[in-house]
Amino acid sequence: MHRVKMLLMICIFFGMVFESVGCVIAPTKEDIARNHVKELKSNDAEVRRKAALELGKLGVHETVPALAEALKDPNPRVRRNAAYSLSQFKERARPAMQALKAAIEVETNSDAILNMAHALDVLKVSRKEMVSPLRRVVQGTASPNELRFRYRAALFLYGSVDDAGVFPIFFEAIGTEVENSFDTRPGELIFEILEKQDRRFIPPLLEALKQANPAQRAAAAVYLTYYIPAAKEVQPALIAAMVDPYPEVRAGAANGLRILGNQQPLSKEAVQQLIKALKDPNPMVSEYAAKAFEQGNPQRHPHLKIAVPALGEALQDSRMKVRVAAAESIRMLGPDARKTIPILIKILNEEKEPELIAAVCRALSAMGPYAKEAIPLLKRALESPNPYVRNWASFALEKIDLKQ
């Protein structure tokens, strides 16, 4: 009898403990998913939106039909989340493929279209089947008409439509927040397109040099150099851009002229603008201008000779990169730039910066016997602790001696 009472007391005690801690069996993932499916029928759009999103996280295959049905929801954010969640199911969402195809054809919301396209892409549906709805996003007829949506749609379409259909969007993204928001940068895609030498893009790029934002104008200056056969029409545009109020545009134009100079003679007007740019307050502009004269051969670029005095001044610029670039250009001009020899010798005698000294040695090496007065200082440079300087000093002495 005593044992029975003890057992009864123990049972009552543990019953009270379980009740006090609220011992309840946790619902399964499937239970939670079924509850979210019910929420997809709620009159509250926000409840439906959250339910559609949560179903994708849970990944319960049995909820795919409910998500496919949610693609018809009157609220675009619910449709967007339903499509996104289906993409999370990957191959298991294949039963919803036809529903996705039907939904994307009539969809008017940009974000929903893109998520439906992504879900279909995951199911390996050809992007050519999505051209029509994605084009609505690119052309801005779907809403909201935001660049981030149009750029993403253009990424989807690239390779499935004519380049002219996506080029304007890629270019529009240059210099905006969108440019750094995607793994695939617009500049990379534009370079791919321009490598095909499609001349249809010359007029919009020329126009961009005048109308676009500064980053786009700077980019256009470089992009135009892809059209070497069109150098005669490109050069004047780049020359005009050399007086742009924004330094990044002037730098892009100077760099563009530098690139063009590798293939075509620079006009006298181009050389004159580059000479002015050597004194530009922005170091990048001056550096690119100095590098533009590295084209060298005056027989091919007859107007370069007029830049020699300006290059001599640039050798004494306060900015090291400008001085080095000027020395390299003088080297390429060779004896035609021999009037700069006294300045080169002065630098060799007074300066200590290895990069500049090495560049001066290279410039002197191109002067032949005209640089004989530099021989003592070049011999002294052979004792420099910097191997780079020693090598170029030796090279210069060899070249000068061979020509004496």
N, C-alpha and C positions, 0 to 999 in steps of 0.2 A: 504493500500500500504506500509505504514511504517512497519507494522508487518511482511509482506512478506519479505521485505528487511532484517529485523532483523533475521528472521528464516534462510534465505539464508546465511547470514554472520556466524551464529552459526554453520551451517552445514559445511561451508568451513573451519572454525576454527578447529572443531573436526576432520575433515578429514585430516587436516595437522598434528594434534597431533598424530593420529593413524599411519600416514605414517612415522612420525619422530621416533616413538618408535618401529617401525617394528612389528606391531601387526600381529602375524602369529599363526595359530592354530597348536599346538604341535602334532607331529605324535603319533599314538597309538603304544602300544607294538606289536600289530599284524603287523603294517606297518613296524616297525623296523625289525621284524622277517622275513617278506617277502623280505626285502632288503638283509638280511644275507643269505637267501636261494639263492638269485641271485648270491651273492658273492661266494657261493660254486662252481660256474661254472667258476670262474676267472682263468686266466692263471697263476696268481701269487699264489704260494703255501702258502706264508705267509698270504695272504688275506683269502684263504680258511681255513687255520688253525685257525685264529682268529674268522672267521665266525662260524665255527663248535663249538668253545668254547662258544661264546656268545649266541648261540641258546639254549644251556643248561641252561644258566642263566635266559633267558627269559621264558623258560618253556611253549611256545605256542605249544599245542598238534598237531596242523596241520603241524608242521615242522618235525615230527617223520619220515615220509617217506623220506624226503630229507636227514636226518641224516643217515638213513639206507642205502641210496644210497652212502653216503660219506664213508661208511665202505670199499668201493672198490677203493677209491682214490689212485692214485699212490704214494702219499707222506705218509710215516708212521706216521708223526706227525698229519696229518689231520685225518687219521684213528683212531689214539689214542684219539684225542679230540672228534670225533664223538661218539666213544664208551663211553667215559666219560660223555658226555652230555646226551646220552640215559640213563645212569644210574641215572641221576638226575631226569628223568621223572618217575622213579620207575615203578609202575604198568601200567602207561599210555604208557610205551614203549613196551608193549606186542606185538603190531603189527610188531615190528622190531625184534622179537625174532628169527625167522628163519634166517633172514639176519645176525644176530649176530652169530648164530650157524655155518652158512656157512663161515662167515668171519674168525672166530677163527681157523677153521680147516686148513686154508691155510696161515694164518698170519705168518710172519717171524720175526716181530719186537717184542722184549720182552715187551716193555712198552704197545704196542697196545694189545698184547695178554692178559696182566694182566687187562687192562681196559675193554676189551671185557668180560673176565671172571667175573669181578666185576658186569658188567651190567647184565650178565646172572644170577649171584648169587642173585642180587636184584629181578630178576623175578622168583626166587626159582627153577631154573634149577639145577638138581643134579650135584654135582661137579664131579661125576664119568664120566659124559659126557664130561668133560673138561680135563681129564687126559692126553690125547695125546698131545695137544698143550702146556699145562702147564709143562709137562715133558720135552718138547723141551727147555723151559726156564731154568728149573732146571739143565739140562744136558749141558747147554751152547751152544746148537746148534742154538738157536735163538740169535739175536743180538739186542742191545749190550749185551755182556756177562759180566754183572756187578753183584756183590754180592747182592746188594739191590733188584734187580729184581729176582734173583734166590731165595733169602730168602722169598720174598713175594709169589712167586710161590709155594715154599715148604709149606708155611702156608696154601695156598689153598688146596694143595694135602694131607696134614696131616689128617689122618683118612680115606682117600679114597684109599691110596696105602700102600704097605708094608713099615714099618718104616725104613727099610734099604734104601729106595729111598729118604728119606728126612733128616735122621740123619746127613749125612756128611755136608749138607748145614747148619743145625742148629749149628753144632759144629764149622764150619768155621766162623760163625758170632761172636763167642765168642772173646772178646777183640778187636772188630772193631767198627767203627762208626755205623754200622748197628745194633749192639746190643742194642743201646739206641734210635734207630730211630723208633721203633715199640712198640705198647702197649704190645704185646705178646713177652716176652723176650725169647731168645733161651734156656737159662739155665732152665727155667720152663718146656719147652717142652722136653728137654733131660732127666730131672728127671722123667717125665711121662713115657718116653720110657724105661728107665733103670729099673723102678719099675717092668717091666714085666720079668726081669732077662734073657733077650735075650743075650746069650753068644756070638753071632756074633759080638757084639760091643767091646768085650775085646781086640782083636788084634789091631783095629784102635786106641783105647784109650792108649794101651801100646806103640804104635808107636808114638802117639801124645806127650807122655812124653819126647820123644827125639827130635822130629822134629818141633812141632808146635810153635806158638808164645808164649811168657811167660804167658799170661792170659789163653791160651788154655792148656798149660802144667799144670798150677796150677789147672784148672778145671778138667782136666783128672785125676789128683791125687785123687780128691774127688770122681769123678764119679766111679772110679774103686772100691771104697769101697762098692758099691752097690752089688758087686759080692762076698759076704762073702764066699760061697763055693769055690771060686777060690783064696782064700787068699794066698795060698802057691805060686802061680805064680804072684800075685799082690805085695806081700811084697818086693821081690827083686827089682822090678821096682820103688817102692816108696823109698826104701833105696838109690838107685842110684840117684833119684831126690833130695835127701837131700843135694847134693853137687852142685846143679844147680847154675849158676852164678846169677840168678835173685831171689831176696828175696821172691817175691810172689809165686814162684814155690816151694822154700824150705818150705815156710809156708803151702802151699797146701799139700806137701808131709808129713810134720809133722802132719797136721790135719788128713790126710788120715790114717796114722799109728795110730793116736789116735782113730779114728773110728773103724779101724780093730781090735784094741786091746780090744774093747768091746765084740768081738765075737770069736776071735782066739788068742792064745798065741803069743806074739811078740818074734821074734828070737833074739838071742844074738847080731847079727849084727845090727838089728833094734834098740835095746836098746843102743848100743854103738854110733850109729849115732845120736840118740836123746840126749844122754849125751853131745856130741859135740855141738849140736844145742842149748843147754842151754846157751852157751856163744856167740851165733850168734849176730852180731851187730844190726840185725833187731829185734825189740821187738816182732813183731807178730810171727816170727819164734820161738823165745825163749819161748814165752807164750804157743804156741801150743805144743812145745816139753815138757814143764813142765806138761801140762795137759795130755799128753800121758801117764804119769806115774800114773795117777789117777786110772788106772785099778786095782791097789792095789794088791789083793790076790796073794802073792808070790807062793802059791801052784799051782795056775793056770798059773802064769807068773813067772817062776823060775828065769829068768834073771833080773828081776827088782831090785833085791837086790844090784846089782853092781852100781846102779844109786844113792844110798843113799849119798855118799860123794859129788857127783855133785849137788844133791838137797840141801844139806847143804850150798854149796857155792851159789846156786841160791837164797837161803833165804836172802842173803846179797847183791843181785844184786841192781844196782841203779834204776832199773825200777820196779815200784810198782806192775804192773800186773804180772810180772814174779815172784816176791816174793810171791804174793798171790797164784798163781798157784802152786808154789813149796810147799807151806805150805799145800795145799789141797792134793797134791800127797803124802806128808809125812803122812798125816792123813790116807790115804787109805792103806799105807804100815804098819801102826800101829807099834807095838813093834819092827818089823824088821828094823825100821828107828830110833831106840832109840838113836843112836849116835848123832842125830841132836838136842837132848833135850837141851844141853847147849846153842845152838844158838837160839832155840825157847825162852828159858828163858831170854836171853839177849835182844831179840826183845821186849818181854813182859815188860821188865824193862825200856827200853830206847825209844821205839817208841810211837807215838801218833796217827798214822793214824788208824781210827776205822776199816776199811776193813781189814787191815793187822793184827791188834790185834785180831779181831774176828776169822780170819783164823788160827792164831797161837793157840788160845784157842781150836779150833776144833781139831787141830793136837795133842795138848797135851791130849785132852780127849781120844784119841785112844791109848795112851801109858800105861794106867793103872798105877800100883804102880811105874813104872819106872819114872813117872813124879811128884813124891811126892815133890821134891824140888821146884816145881813151885807153890805149894799151897799158900804160902804167897802172891805172886804176883797175882794169880788168885783171891784171896780174895780182894785184892786192886782193881782189875778190876771190882768187883761188885759195886764199887762206881762211875764207869764211867758215865758221862752224856749221853752216847750213849746207848740206850736200846738194840741195837744189840750186843754190846760188853758185856753188863751185862748178857744177856740171855746165851751167849756162855760160859762165865766165870762160870756161875752157872752150866751149863751142864757139863763142864770139871771137876769141883770140885765133882759133883755127881758121875761121872764115875770113877774118881780116888779113891774117898772114898769107893765106892762099891767094888773095887778090892783090897783094902788094907787088 
